[in-house]
Amino acid sequence: INNLTAGIAGSGTTIIYAATSGGVYQSVAGGEWGLIQGDLQERNIQAIAVGVGALYVGISNGVYKGTEAAGSWQWTEINDGLPPSRSVRTLQTYCPISGACTIYAGLSGGPYKRIEGSTTSWAGLPSAGLTNSDIQSVAVAPTTPSPTVFAGTQSGMFRITDDDVPSRSWTLTNNMQDLSGLVVNRGNWILS
């Protein structure tokens, strides 16, 4: 298993999704794991994130958005705006109660974001202050009025407020080396 994420179905049932070297899997309410590959040809899934009514997966050549209809998954490539060398290492979504979901992608060449519904392409986040652009992990804290994005790299953890202020820059929050996993859990951190 390369990555795990969880979502809640409309019925309130918890669904766990797994990104593996053998495809995309799900387990509903702690039940059996089932392949939900659908029409996605790539099997080596590196990253996975849940949005509203959609699942996002990162692979060696970009990002795909999956939607389920009548028990079958359809996947659409959403790579506009990503660099040609776009190995996706991590994905994270931020879906406020009101407003569109933002998908954050950590690539070997830096962090990117895509706002669902309002844009069809990815935009790079600023690189100022980020001393290592090889992003291993991404986490998003739902701060107000704008979310705070954290990036884990070989050089430590960095943070930036995603408020579209042109002069914003990343701040080193610690110098822990090789942060391949970040999770925000009620204001506390789980680092790996």
C-alpha positions, 0 to 999 in steps of 0.5 A, a space after each residue: 500500500 502506497 497511500 490510504 485515505 478515508 471518505 464518508 458515503 452519503 449514507 454516513 458509511 466510512 469508506 477507506 481507499 488504498 493506492 497500491 502498486 496493483 491499482 485502486 482499492 476500497 473497503 466499505 464499513 470495514 468490509 472486504 477490499 475490492 478493486 475499483 480500477 474501472 477504466 484506469 489503465 495505470 496500476 501503480 498508484 502513488 497517491 490518493 485523495 477524496 473530494 466531494 463526489 470524486 476520488 483523485 489518484 496520483 501516478 508517475 505521469 500525473 493525476 486522474 479524477 475518478 467518479 462512480 456511476 452505477 457501480 462503475 468507476 470512470 477516470 479522467 486525466 486532469 494534467 493541464 498546468 502540470 509540468 511534463 515531468 510530473 511524477 505525483 508523490 502526494 495528493 491532499 484535498 481541502 473541501 470547505 463547507 461552502 465553496 469548491 474543493 482545492 486539490 494539492 499535489 506534491 511533485 518532485 518539482 514542487 507543490 501545485 493546486 487545482 480548484 475544482 469547478 472554477 479552473 481546469 488547470 493546475 497552478 504552481 504554488 510559490 517557491 519562495 522560502 521553499 529550500 527543497 522542491 521535492 515534495 514528499 507529503 502535503 497536509 492542509 489545515 482548515 485555518 480561517 480565512 484561508 487554509 494553511 498548506 504544509 509540505 514535507 521534504 527531505 529538508 523539513 516541513 514548510 508551511 504557507 497560507 494559501 491566500 493568493 497574496 503574491 508576496 507570500 512565501 514558505 516558512 520552515 516550521 522544523 528541520 526534521 529530515 525526510 518527512 514522507 508523511 504529514 497528518 493534521 489531527 485536531 491541531 496536532 501533528 502525526 509525522 512520519 
